[in-house]
Amino acid sequence: MAVVATGFFDGVHLGHRKVLSRLVELARSRGEESLVVTFWPHPRTVLQQDARNLRLLSSLDEKKEQLKALGVDRVEVLDFTRDFSKLSTREYLSDVLIGKFGATALVLGYDNRMGNSCSDPSSVAAVARELGLEVFEEGSLSCDGKVAVSSTKIRAALEDGNVRGASAMLGSDYSLRGVVVAGNRLGRTLGFPTANLNLYDPLKIIPGAGSYFVRVEVLGGLYYGMCNIGVKPTVATGLALTIETNIFDFSEDIYGLDLRLSFVERIRSERKFASLEELKNQLSEDRAFCKKLIQN
């Protein structure tokens, strides 16, 4: 028997955590299992609903790790296919949640929709009760008393470079993870060697172009640094987007190694400098600004 919450849970943000906290609490009080039933891949990539523009807040592995860290006993990942998308709300609740996973109760978020008609939470709750499920509904959660937290709003904040606002809604700093690959080594010639990051998950959303103060996890250690995201207009035109990080007080060879960036603050937008010397001077100012943030 299990108390269930179901949905995509992208980012496992504060709104999700409100639902998940209730899920874990209820399951423990009832002596049952807390179960999250989620999906992969994202429905938009299967149904081709503007899929080319879709970017996610968390990879599948990150999502599972985050759910487990919140005390969820069990996470089940369903393969989202076109056939699966045709299930009605009643079929999903009865055949999957009750029939397959033994659900006795359902915790619903304020925008929790399910079934091929995307039934709203009140409709879902009505069908669930008809099927014998106890239903517990959670309202929305606002950030700073203003913005109702949602994955869509977090993605928009990141696209604008507002990593602080995004992190406030997530409940933790937004992060990217990948492998360090060789770049053009321009940073080294300027006195600012950089680690060029190739993302493990290409669907992860990348914060808007600009420079950022970041935390860096590499070689089992935690460091600070400044990360530039952009196309390096000072160097040339038409270059591909890169994610390059100058790690402070660090000189190890880390090509081919795993690296994780956590975004703390945006320093400035990306711009074209008149010369490499001017760029170098700006990088010095950026580093000084970041180091003040560390001290604070």
Secondary structure, 3 states (H helix, E strand, C coil): CEEEEECCCCCCCHHHHHHHHHHHHHHHHHCCEEEEEEEECCHHHHHCCCHHHCCECCCHHHHHHHHHHCCCCEEEEEECCHHHHCCCHHHHHHHHHHCCCCEEEEEECCCCCECCCCECHHHHHHHHHHCCCEEEECCCCEECCCEECCHHHHHHHHHCCCHHHHHHHHCCCCEEEEEEECCCCHHHHCCCCCEEEEECCCCECCCCCEEEEEEEEECCEEEEEEEEEECCCCCCCCCCCEEEEEECCCCCCCCCCEEEEEEEEEEECCCCCCCHHHHHHHHHHHHHHHHHHHHC
